[in-house]
Amino acid sequence: MARPIVWSLAGNDSGGGAGLSADARAAEGCAVHLCPVVASVTAQNSLGVQRVVPVAPEVLDAQLAALADDLRPAVIKTGLIGSVDSVAVLARWLDRLDADGGPRVRLVIDPVLGASAGGAAFADAALIDAYRTQLLPRADLITPNRREAARLLGQPEALTLADVPEQAAALRALGAGAVCITGGDSPDGADALDWLDTPHARGWLALPRLDVRHTHGTGCTFATTAAAAMARGFVTADALVLAKMATTAGLAVGHAAGQGVGPVGFDAGFASDARWLPRLSCDETPVSGTSGAALPWPSGLYAIVDAADQADPLLDAAEPALCALQLRIKRASHAALDDQAFAAEVRAQIDRTLAQAAALPAAVRPVTVVNDHYALVLDAMSAGTIDPADLALHLGQEDVLALGADGRARLAAVQVRGLRLGVSSHSLWELCRAAALAPSYIACGPVWATTTKDMPWHPQGLHNLRWWAAMAPVPVVGIGGLLEMAQVEAVAGSGAACACLVRALATRPGETEPVADRLGAAVAAWCRGCTAPSLSLPDWPRPSLDPPNA
């Protein structure tokens, strides 16, 4: 297959550490084809930069013209550009590519405005203004460090974590589609933090800080990996997750070259190494890496019903076979009730299902899960009328955000007392956000196309489910589109802890097969899948959402 094409307009590092050298390492590791466009020539080594010479604008223009005739890019990434004239050349080519009738070319700006070693400045006020007026309004993503973000805004450098989100928002207000301000430490110094502000997600990406010396080219590696992921079809929030993973993995394999700081390496297996999956905060407060251990979760079949009476035949089966049973009671199904009466109805259905489950022997008793009704559940647990150990709570990503900081703190306190939490995820950033909540399981879906919900996500398929199961820090539940027993078997073979059944156990028009028989068939399928050879672990996940203007 042809590889996606990325153009990198950047500086040639004579020391081989950063610039186009780092871009080439990252692009090859991400399986994209990099076209290295020399925008500046540098005289440098591991100790510092001695000279920077921007190429003549007509030379830059000639390079881009040659590429446009034969190697049209999916993404253009910039590094050290070096002159106002070069910015103007790039802006003209971006407009030409936008007007040629082909797919939209996305732009990633790594604003290299000075040397990391020695602090030599590469940009004067005129070049900064050219970035602001000509590149930021065209950029899909910019990846400045704190010093670069401050220079682009004409503001002092952010001194605290609290200042960073405001500067990212200010950069987006200048026209950038998404911003990731890299570099920062968690309050306890244990985590390396990057703040992302994108159309899909905002928050701190966090991974344990590595105590390493060789860090030259970190920003180039980060931006090029993000550009490569975008070229492979990922939206910016997911691309930034992969960039964080690749850069941290690269720091772990950096090497000495010369007397000074050596270059980061590139580990092509980063995207299938669970050590590098970051956590993503829900808000401006970074997530601690010690948020608590997740409570255990069983494996097997996980049924979802819309009402307690639908749970009755599943719990009354001669040989109960569920590991979990979720009540998904929707407000629209009780439109005639006012809010108070609806809350009472939900509580009554929860109590009925808990009582019925409690009558079963402990060895075959499924976990009772409540979907969405977090206020009612948390209030009942705080009042002592429901034991947190008797009930699990499942939340969608929107529910998690709607809780707010105080609600999430309250949820975490009840988790400490024994509440098991499940969280939905459909994308890489949602997986990272779910992982930060110390859940007992993370749902991955939809595995196959589903009609139970109207959603923008592509089906994950067994490819992504296998990746989720290997990368998530807790058990994974496969959900969405499971209708046939062969699908149940396939989910079990993917490494998922549970197969989530919604319509597969429901009586269909014209069918008379008892629920117990369908449940027995699902158990048999699950067992077959658990003993089948494991699926191979994918090198990369696949995009689950189309980028804008694709």
Backbone torsions as a table, in degrees:
resi	resn	phi	psi	omega
1	MET	NA	143.7	176.0
2	ALA	-67.6	139.8	177.8
3	ARG	-83.5	147.1	172.5
4	PRO	-59.7	148.8	-176.3
5	ILE	-105.4	133.0	175.6
6	VAL	-124.7	129.0	170.1
7	TRP	-93.0	134.8	172.4
8	SER	-118.4	114.8	174.2
9	LEU	-95.8	104.4	-171.9
10	ALA	-154.4	-176.4	-178.6
11	GLY	-90.9	148.6	172.6
12	ASN	-86.7	118.7	-179.1
13	ASP	-92.8	110.9	-178.2
14	SER	-65.1	-18.8	176.6
15	GLY	-86.4	-6.0	175.9
16	GLY	73.5	15.2	-176.3
17	GLY	-95.4	-49.2	-174.4
18	ALA	-119.7	-159.6	177.4
19	GLY	58.7	-141.3	-175.1
20	LEU	-63.6	-25.5	177.1
21	SER	-65.5	-48.2	178.1
22	ALA	-65.7	-38.1	179.4
23	ASP	-61.2	-41.7	-178.9
24	ALA	-65.3	-41.5	178.5
25	ARG	-61.6	-44.5	-178.2
26	ALA	-67.3	-42.0	-178.1
27	ALA	-63.9	-43.4	178.9
28	GLU	-64.0	-41.9	178.5
29	GLY	-65.5	-24.2	179.0
30	CYS	-97.1	4.4	177.0
31	ALA	59.6	43.0	169.1
32	VAL	-119.7	159.4	179.2
33	HIS	-93.9	117.8	-178.6
34	LEU	-96.7	130.7	171.1
35	CYS	-103.1	105.6	-176.1
36	PRO	-82.3	109.6	-178.9
37	VAL	-100.8	115.0	-176.9
38	VAL	-76.5	112.2	177.1
39	ALA	-98.8	-26.5	178.4
40	SER	-147.5	150.3	174.1
41	VAL	-111.4	130.3	-179.2
42	THR	-116.7	149.1	168.3
43	ALA	-107.5	106.9	-176.7
44	GLN	-153.7	164.1	173.9
45	ASN	-142.1	-165.8	-176.1
46	SER	-71.4	-11.0	-178.2
47	LEU	-95.4	-17.0	179.9
48	GLY	158.5	179.2	-178.3
49	VAL	-103.5	125.4	179.3
50	GLN	-95.6	-32.2	-176.5
51	ARG	-157.4	145.5	174.9
52	VAL	-129.6	126.7	179.4
53	VAL	-126.1	109.2	175.1
54	PRO	-64.1	143.0	175.6
55	VAL	-71.1	155.3	177.9
56	ALA	-60.9	141.3	-177.3
57	PRO	-57.7	-32.4	179.2
58	GLU	-70.1	-28.4	176.9
59	VAL	-72.1	-42.6	176.4
60	LEU	-61.6	-44.5	179.9
61	ASP	-60.7	-39.4	-179.7
62	ALA	-65.8	-39.3	177.6
63	GLN	-61.8	-44.7	-178.1
64	LEU	-69.4	-36.8	178.9
65	ALA	-63.8	-42.1	179.3
66	ALA	-63.1	-41.5	-179.9
67	LEU	-69.0	-40.6	-177.4
68	ALA	-61.1	-29.0	-179.7
69	ASP	-72.6	-20.1	-169.6
70	ASP	-139.8	-29.9	-171.6
71	LEU	-130.1	66.4	-178.3
72	ARG	-63.9	133.7	-174.0
73	PRO	-87.7	155.2	165.4
74	ALA	-84.2	-34.3	-178.5
75	VAL	-141.6	143.1	168.9
76	ILE	-111.8	130.5	177.5
77	LYS	-117.9	137.1	178.5
78	THR	-114.6	150.5	171.6
79	GLY	-125.1	-119.9	178.8
80	LEU	-75.9	108.4	-179.7
81	ILE	-90.2	-53.1	167.7
82	GLY	101.4	-23.7	-177.8
83	SER	-152.5	156.1	176.9
84	VAL	-63.5	-39.6	-180.0
85	ASP	-62.4	-37.9	179.4
86	SER	-67.7	-37.9	175.3
87	VAL	-59.8	-43.1	180.0
88	ALA	-63.4	-39.8	177.6
89	VAL	-60.8	-47.6	179.5
90	LEU	-61.2	-44.0	-179.5
91	ALA	-59.7	-40.7	179.1
92	ARG	-64.4	-41.0	180.0
93	TRP	-69.5	-34.1	175.2
94	LEU	-61.7	-42.4	179.0
95	ASP	-66.1	-38.7	178.4
96	ARG	-64.5	-43.8	179.8
97	LEU	-64.9	-35.6	177.6
98	ASP	-66.7	-27.6	-174.2
99	ALA	-96.8	-0.3	-172.8
100	ASP	-87.8	1.5	176.9
101	GLY	87.2	-3.6	178.5
102	GLY	-86.4	179.4	177.4
103	PRO	-58.0	149.1	-178.1
104	ARG	-62.9	133.9	177.2
105	VAL	-90.3	125.3	-179.6
106	ARG	-91.1	150.3	-173.5
107	LEU	-121.7	127.0	175.5
108	VAL	-116.2	123.2	-178.3
109	ILE	-108.7	116.4	167.2
110	ASP	-102.8	98.6	-170.8
111	PRO	-77.6	84.3	-179.6
112	VAL	-76.8	100.9	-173.4
113	LEU	-109.4	-6.2	-179.8
114	GLY	-170.0	165.5	-178.8
115	ALA	-80.7	138.7	176.3
116	SER	-70.1	-33.6	177.3
117	ALA	-99.4	117.6	178.9
118	GLY	92.8	-23.9	174.2
119	GLY	76.5	14.4	179.7
120	ALA	-59.9	133.9	-178.7
121	ALA	-83.7	137.7	178.5
122	PHE	-109.5	-2.3	-173.2
123	ALA	-137.4	131.0	174.6
124	ASP	-95.0	-176.0	-175.7
125	ALA	-62.2	-36.4	-179.4
126	ALA	-65.9	-39.8	179.5
127	LEU	-69.9	-38.7	176.0
128	ILE	-59.3	-43.3	179.5
129	ASP	-64.4	-37.1	178.2
130	ALA	-64.3	-40.1	174.0
131	TYR	-57.4	-48.9	-176.0
132	ARG	-61.9	-43.9	-170.2
133	THR	-92.1	-27.4	-173.8
134	GLN	-110.4	-30.1	-175.3
135	LEU	-103.1	-45.1	-177.9
136	LEU	-58.4	-41.1	178.9
137	PRO	-66.1	-17.2	-179.9
138	ARG	-99.8	-8.2	-170.0
139	ALA	-82.3	135.2	170.0
140	ASP	-81.7	-28.7	-177.7
141	LEU	-154.6	137.4	168.7
142	ILE	-124.6	145.9	-173.8
143	THR	-128.8	59.8	180.0
144	PRO	-75.5	155.0	164.0
145	ASN	-83.1	-177.7	-174.7
146	ARG	-63.2	-40.7	-178.9
147	ARG	-64.9	-42.2	179.9
148	GLU	-67.9	-39.6	177.8
149	ALA	-59.8	-42.7	-179.4
150	ALA	-64.9	-40.7	-179.8
151	ARG	-66.5	-40.1	178.5
152	LEU	-62.7	-32.1	-178.2
153	LEU	-91.8	-11.7	-174.7
154	GLY	67.9	35.1	-177.7
155	GLN	-123.1	164.5	172.1
156	PRO	-65.0	152.0	178.2
157	GLU	-64.0	139.5	178.7
158	ALA	-61.1	126.6	-178.0
159	LEU	-97.6	-19.6	-179.9
160	THR	-129.2	161.8	177.0
161	LEU	-60.2	-33.4	-176.7
162	ALA	-64.7	-23.7	-178.0
163	ASP	-82.2	-20.9	-171.3
164	VAL	-68.1	-47.5	-179.4
165	PRO	-57.2	-36.2	179.9
166	GLU	-65.8	-38.8	178.9
167	GLN	-69.5	-36.8	176.4
168	ALA	-62.5	-42.4	178.4
169	ALA	-63.4	-36.9	178.8
170	ALA	-66.2	-36.9	177.0
171	LEU	-67.7	-38.6	175.8
172	ARG	-64.8	-34.0	178.8
173	ALA	-65.7	-21.3	176.0
174	LEU	-81.3	-3.4	173.8
175	GLY	122.5	-12.7	-179.3
176	ALA	-65.4	135.0	-179.4
177	GLY	-68.7	-33.4	179.4
178	ALA	-152.9	154.5	-177.6
179	VAL	-136.0	138.3	167.7
180	CYS	-130.9	112.9	177.4
181	ILE	-92.6	113.8	-172.0
182	THR	-92.3	154.4	174.2
183	GLY	91.7	124.8	178.7
184	GLY	162.4	158.0	179.4
185	ASP	-117.9	145.2	171.7
186	SER	-66.4	160.8	-177.6
187	PRO	-54.0	-32.0	179.8
188	ASP	-91.4	1.7	178.3
189	GLY	76.4	1.4	-174.6
190	ALA	-81.3	-28.0	-173.5
191	ASP	-114.6	146.4	168.3
192	ALA	-93.3	130.3	-171.0
193	LEU	-118.8	143.7	170.1
194	ASP	-134.0	133.4	-178.5
195	TRP	-95.3	122.0	176.2
196	LEU	-109.6	141.5	177.6
197	ASP	-136.9	101.4	-174.8
198	THR	-130.4	170.0	177.0
199	PRO	-61.6	-23.1	-176.8
200	HIS	-102.3	-26.6	-174.6
201	ALA	-156.4	148.8	172.8
202	ARG	-131.6	145.0	176.0
203	GLY	154.5	177.6	178.8
204	TRP	-92.4	123.1	169.0
205	LEU	-85.4	129.2	-173.1
206	ALA	-132.9	136.1	169.1
207	LEU	-141.1	152.4	178.1
208	PRO	-55.1	134.3	179.7
209	ARG	-68.8	133.8	178.3
210	LEU	-94.5	134.8	179.0
211	ASP	-87.6	85.5	-176.5
212	VAL	-130.8	158.4	-179.9
213	ARG	-97.6	-35.2	-169.0
214	HIS	-91.7	102.2	-171.5
215	THR	-127.1	7.3	-176.2
216	HIS	-68.4	129.1	-179.2
217	GLY	92.4	11.0	-178.8
218	THR	-60.6	-47.9	-178.4
219	GLY	-65.0	-36.9	178.2
220	CYS	-64.9	-44.2	179.7
221	THR	-61.8	-42.7	-179.8
222	PHE	-61.8	-51.6	-175.4
223	ALA	-67.4	-38.7	-178.9
224	THR	-69.4	-38.5	176.2
225	THR	-63.6	-41.6	176.8
226	ALA	-60.6	-43.6	179.0
227	ALA	-63.6	-41.0	179.3
228	ALA	-63.8	-43.1	179.0
229	ALA	-64.1	-39.3	176.7
230	MET	-65.1	-37.6	176.9
231	ALA	-65.1	-28.5	178.1
232	ARG	-84.9	3.0	170.9
233	GLY	106.4	4.9	-178.6
234	PHE	-84.4	145.1	170.8
235	VAL	-69.6	164.5	-171.4
236	THR	-61.6	-38.6	-178.8
237	ALA	-61.6	-43.1	177.2
238	ASP	-69.6	-37.9	178.6
239	ALA	-61.2	-36.2	179.9
240	LEU	-71.4	-33.4	173.3
241	VAL	-60.1	-46.8	-179.9
242	LEU	-66.0	-36.2	177.4
243	ALA	-64.3	-41.2	177.3
244	LYS	-62.3	-43.4	179.7
245	MET	-62.6	-48.3	-175.9
246	ALA	-64.8	-40.6	-176.8
247	THR	-68.6	-41.3	178.7
248	THR	-65.9	-42.7	176.3
249	ALA	-62.3	-37.6	178.5
250	GLY	-65.8	-37.7	176.6
251	LEU	-61.4	-33.7	-179.0
252	ALA	-69.7	-19.2	-177.8
253	VAL	-121.5	24.4	174.8
254	GLY	-66.6	164.4	-177.6
255	HIS	-144.3	161.3	177.7
256	ALA	-75.5	142.1	173.3
257	ALA	-154.1	102.5	-174.6
258	GLY	91.2	-170.6	-174.9
259	GLN	-85.7	-18.2	-174.7
260	GLY	-100.9	-146.9	-179.3
261	VAL	-75.4	125.5	179.5
262	GLY	-85.0	175.2	-176.6
263	PRO	-81.9	152.5	167.4
264	VAL	-67.6	151.9	174.9
265	GLY	-93.0	-165.6	173.7
266	PHE	-143.8	120.1	179.3
267	ASP	-98.3	106.5	-176.4
268	ALA	-64.6	-15.3	178.0
269	GLY	-93.1	13.7	-174.6
270	PHE	-58.5	-36.3	-171.5
271	ALA	-77.7	-4.7	176.0
272	SER	-121.4	21.8	179.1
273	ASP	-112.9	110.0	-173.9
274	ALA	-63.1	-17.4	178.4
275	ARG	-61.9	-27.3	-171.7
276	TRP	-99.3	6.4	176.6
277	LEU	-73.2	119.0	-177.7
278	PRO	-81.7	169.8	169.9
279	ARG	-101.5	149.4	178.8
280	LEU	-125.3	125.6	179.2
281	SER	-74.5	159.0	177.4
282	CYS	-84.7	-16.5	-175.5
283	ASP	-153.3	-158.5	-174.4
284	GLU	-75.6	-6.1	179.4
285	THR	-94.2	118.9	179.8
286	PRO	-60.4	150.9	179.2
287	VAL	-88.1	129.3	177.6
288	SER	-68.9	144.0	175.5
289	GLY	-74.5	-5.0	-179.3
290	THR	-119.5	48.5	-176.5
291	SER	-77.4	0.5	177.1
292	GLY	112.7	148.8	-179.8
293	ALA	-78.5	142.2	178.3
294	ALA	-72.0	144.2	175.6
295	LEU	-74.6	149.1	-173.9
296	PRO	-64.9	156.2	-179.7
297	TRP	-133.4	137.6	-179.2
298	PRO	-77.0	169.0	176.9
299	SER	-115.2	155.0	179.1
300	GLY	135.1	-145.5	-176.9
301	LEU	-92.3	136.8	-175.8
302	TYR	-125.6	110.8	-177.2
303	ALA	-97.6	147.5	174.8
304	ILE	-122.4	129.7	177.9
305	VAL	-129.0	158.6	-177.1
306	ASP	-92.0	-9.3	-177.9
307	ALA	-160.1	157.7	-177.4
308	ALA	-61.8	-33.7	-178.5
309	ASP	-67.9	-25.0	174.7
310	GLN	-73.5	-21.6	177.8
311	ALA	-77.0	-24.2	-173.8
312	ASP	-53.5	-53.5	-177.1
313	PRO	-65.4	-26.7	178.9
314	LEU	-72.7	-35.8	179.5
315	LEU	-83.9	-22.3	-179.6
316	ASP	-87.2	-3.5	-178.5
317	ALA	-55.8	146.3	-177.0
318	ALA	-58.0	-36.0	178.5
319	GLU	-126.1	85.2	-178.6
320	PRO	-52.1	135.6	-170.6
321	ALA	-134.7	13.5	-178.6
322	LEU	-96.4	144.9	170.8
323	CYS	-93.0	-21.7	-180.0
324	ALA	-153.4	149.2	179.4
325	LEU	-137.2	117.1	-176.5
326	GLN	-103.4	133.8	170.6
327	LEU	-93.5	113.4	178.5
328	ARG	-112.1	82.4	-173.8
329	ILE	-94.4	113.1	-173.8
330	LYS	-96.0	143.9	-179.2
331	ARG	-60.9	-37.2	-176.2
332	ALA	-63.4	-24.2	179.6
333	SER	-78.0	-7.8	-179.1
334	HIS	-131.7	45.4	-174.3
335	ALA	-62.1	-26.2	-178.1
336	ALA	-74.6	-15.6	-178.2
337	LEU	-89.3	143.0	171.5
338	ASP	-77.1	174.7	-172.9
339	ASP	-60.7	-40.4	-178.9
340	GLN	-66.1	-43.9	179.9
341	ALA	-67.3	-36.0	178.2
342	PHE	-64.9	-42.9	178.2
343	ALA	-60.6	-40.2	178.1
344	ALA	-65.0	-38.8	178.6
345	GLU	-65.2	-42.9	177.9
346	VAL	-61.2	-44.7	-179.5
347	ARG	-63.6	-39.6	179.9
348	ALA	-63.9	-40.7	179.5
349	GLN	-68.3	-37.2	175.7
350	ILE	-61.8	-48.2	-178.8
351	ASP	-61.5	-39.7	179.8
352	ARG	-63.0	-44.8	-178.3
353	THR	-69.9	-39.7	176.9
354	LEU	-60.3	-42.6	-178.9
355	ALA	-65.5	-42.4	-179.5
356	GLN	-66.0	-40.5	178.5
357	ALA	-67.1	-36.9	-178.2
358	ALA	-64.6	-23.3	179.9
359	ALA	-75.2	-12.7	-179.5
360	LEU	-84.6	153.1	174.3
361	PRO	-57.9	145.4	-175.1
362	ALA	-57.2	-33.0	-176.1
363	ALA	-66.8	-23.6	-177.5
364	VAL	-120.7	13.7	-177.2
365	ARG	-82.5	119.5	178.5
366	PRO	-75.3	154.8	172.1
367	VAL	-71.9	128.2	174.8
368	THR	-85.8	126.5	-176.4
369	VAL	-118.9	137.6	174.3
370	VAL	-110.1	131.1	179.9
371	ASN	-95.7	126.4	166.8
372	ASP	79.1	-35.3	-169.2
373	HIS	-79.4	61.1	-171.5
374	TYR	-69.0	-35.9	-179.2
375	ALA	-63.6	-45.7	179.7
376	LEU	-62.9	-45.0	-177.3
377	VAL	-65.6	-46.4	-178.6
378	LEU	-66.3	-37.6	176.9
379	ASP	-62.6	-44.3	-179.4
380	ALA	-64.2	-38.5	179.6
381	MET	-71.9	-37.6	176.8
382	SER	-65.0	-34.9	179.7
383	ALA	-80.5	-9.8	179.4
384	GLY	82.9	10.5	-179.0
385	THR	-87.9	-13.2	170.8
386	ILE	-131.6	129.8	177.0
387	ASP	-77.1	126.3	-179.9
388	PRO	-54.8	-28.5	-179.0
389	ALA	-73.0	-15.8	-176.6
390	ASP	-89.1	-12.4	-170.0
391	LEU	-139.9	144.9	172.2
392	ALA	-112.5	157.3	-178.8
393	LEU	-123.5	131.2	175.5
394	HIS	-111.3	131.5	-179.9
395	LEU	-126.3	140.4	168.7
396	GLY	-80.0	168.4	-179.3
397	GLN	-61.9	-37.7	178.7
398	GLU	-65.0	-36.4	178.1
399	ASP	-64.4	-41.7	-179.8
400	VAL	-60.3	-45.1	179.8
401	LEU	-68.5	-36.3	-178.7
402	ALA	-67.0	-22.9	177.9
403	LEU	-60.7	-31.5	-174.6
404	GLY	73.4	171.2	-176.4
405	ALA	-61.1	-42.0	-178.8
406	ASP	-66.6	-41.6	179.9
407	GLY	-65.3	-38.4	178.6
408	ARG	-68.4	-34.5	176.1
409	ALA	-66.0	-39.2	177.4
410	ARG	-65.0	-42.0	177.8
411	LEU	-60.5	-45.5	-179.5
412	ALA	-61.2	-36.6	179.7
413	ALA	-65.7	-37.4	178.8
414	VAL	-74.0	-31.2	174.5
415	GLN	-60.7	-38.9	178.2
416	VAL	-61.0	-31.4	-179.7
417	ARG	-83.5	-2.6	174.1
418	GLY	126.0	-3.9	178.9
419	LEU	-69.1	129.1	174.0
420	ARG	-93.3	133.9	-175.8
421	LEU	-114.8	135.7	170.1
422	GLY	-117.8	144.0	-176.7
423	VAL	-133.8	135.7	177.0
424	SER	-75.0	153.1	171.9
425	SER	-152.2	145.1	-178.5
426	HIS	-132.4	-8.1	-174.4
427	SER	-145.7	172.7	-179.9
428	LEU	-65.6	-42.6	-179.3
429	TRP	-67.2	-34.1	177.2
430	GLU	-69.5	-35.2	174.8
431	LEU	-61.4	-44.2	179.7
432	CYS	-65.5	-37.9	178.7
433	ARG	-69.5	-40.2	177.5
434	ALA	-62.8	-42.5	-178.2
435	ALA	-60.9	-30.1	-178.5
436	ALA	-72.4	-12.2	-175.1
437	LEU	-94.1	6.3	-177.6
438	ALA	51.0	51.7	-179.4
439	PRO	-77.6	168.1	173.7
440	SER	-85.8	-25.3	173.1
441	TYR	-152.8	160.6	174.7
442	ILE	-124.8	128.0	177.5
443	ALA	-86.2	137.2	176.7
444	CYS	-116.1	122.7	-179.4
445	GLY	-167.5	176.8	-9.8
446	PRO	-75.8	135.0	179.3
447	VAL	-66.5	-44.8	172.7
448	TRP	-123.5	166.4	-179.7
449	ALA	-57.6	139.7	-177.6
450	THR	-132.7	149.7	176.7
451	THR	-107.5	1.7	-178.6
452	THR	-75.5	-19.7	178.1
453	LYS	-141.7	145.9	173.4
454	ASP	-92.5	112.5	-175.9
455	MET	-142.0	155.8	-176.3
456	PRO	-83.5	-7.0	-170.5
457	TRP	-76.9	142.9	168.6
458	HIS	-71.1	151.5	171.4
459	PRO	-57.8	136.7	-178.4
460	GLN	-70.4	-34.3	-175.5
461	GLY	71.0	170.9	179.4
462	LEU	-67.6	-26.4	178.1
463	HIS	-57.0	-56.0	-178.4
464	ASN	-71.2	-35.3	178.4
465	LEU	-60.7	-41.4	177.7
466	ARG	-63.1	-41.7	178.9
467	TRP	-64.0	-45.7	178.6
468	TRP	-56.4	-48.2	-175.7
469	ALA	-61.8	-33.6	-179.6
470	ALA	-81.5	-29.2	-171.6
471	MET	-97.1	-29.4	-176.3
472	ALA	-67.6	145.9	-179.0
473	PRO	-79.3	-4.7	-179.1
474	VAL	-136.1	169.9	178.7
475	PRO	-56.8	149.1	-178.4
476	VAL	-113.5	137.5	176.7
477	VAL	-107.3	123.8	175.8
478	GLY	-87.3	125.4	-175.1
479	ILE	-137.6	148.2	172.1
480	GLY	108.2	113.5	172.9
481	GLY	78.9	11.8	178.0
482	LEU	-80.2	105.5	-177.8
483	LEU	-118.9	-28.4	-174.8
484	GLU	-115.2	155.5	-177.6
485	MET	-65.8	-28.3	176.7
486	ALA	-63.1	-32.2	178.2
487	GLN	-70.9	-39.4	176.0
488	VAL	-59.1	-45.5	179.3
489	GLU	-60.5	-41.8	-178.7
490	ALA	-66.8	-38.6	177.9
491	VAL	-63.2	-42.8	177.8
492	ALA	-61.0	-39.8	-179.6
493	GLY	-72.2	-12.7	-179.1
494	SER	-80.3	-13.7	-175.4
495	GLY	100.0	-2.5	176.8
496	ALA	-66.3	149.6	179.7
497	ALA	-77.7	-29.5	-175.5
498	CYS	-142.5	149.4	167.9
499	ALA	-107.7	124.0	-175.3
500	CYS	-94.0	122.7	-174.5
501	LEU	-111.7	122.1	176.6
502	VAL	-113.1	-71.1	-179.0
503	ARG	-84.3	-17.7	-176.0
504	ALA	-63.4	-27.1	-179.3
505	LEU	-101.8	-3.0	-178.8
506	ALA	-80.6	148.0	176.4
507	THR	-72.8	126.4	-178.4
508	ARG	-97.6	156.5	-179.3
509	PRO	-55.1	131.6	177.8
510	GLY	85.1	-5.0	-179.4
511	GLU	-96.6	147.3	178.0
512	THR	-124.9	4.1	-178.0
513	GLU	-62.8	126.3	179.1
514	PRO	-60.3	149.8	178.9
515	VAL	-57.7	-39.4	-178.5
516	ALA	-60.4	-35.9	179.6
517	ASP	-70.1	-41.9	177.8
518	ARG	-64.4	-38.7	178.0
519	LEU	-63.8	-41.5	177.8
520	GLY	-63.0	-39.8	178.0
521	ALA	-65.4	-37.0	178.5
522	ALA	-66.8	-38.9	177.6
523	VAL	-61.8	-44.9	179.6
524	ALA	-61.9	-41.0	178.7
525	ALA	-64.3	-42.2	178.5
526	TRP	-59.8	-46.0	-178.7
527	CYS	-63.7	-38.3	177.6
528	ARG	-62.9	-42.6	-179.7
529	GLY	-65.1	-36.0	-178.5
530	CYS	-68.1	-24.4	-179.2
531	THR	-100.1	-2.0	179.5
532	ALA	-77.5	158.3	175.9
533	PRO	-58.2	140.2	-177.5
534	SER	-68.8	145.6	173.1
535	LEU	-69.0	147.8	177.6
536	SER	-69.7	150.1	-179.0
537	LEU	-80.0	123.7	179.1
538	PRO	-64.5	147.0	175.6
539	ASP	-66.3	-39.2	-178.6
540	TRP	-134.5	152.3	166.7
541	PRO	-74.9	173.3	175.4
542	ARG	-109.2	151.4	179.1
543	PRO	-61.0	141.4	178.8
544	SER	-112.5	3.0	-178.7
545	LEU	-146.5	138.3	178.4
546	ASP	-73.9	137.1	173.7
547	PRO	-68.3	157.4	179.3
548	PRO	-64.3	144.1	177.3
549	ASN	56.8	33.7	-178.3
550	ALA	-68.0	NA	NA
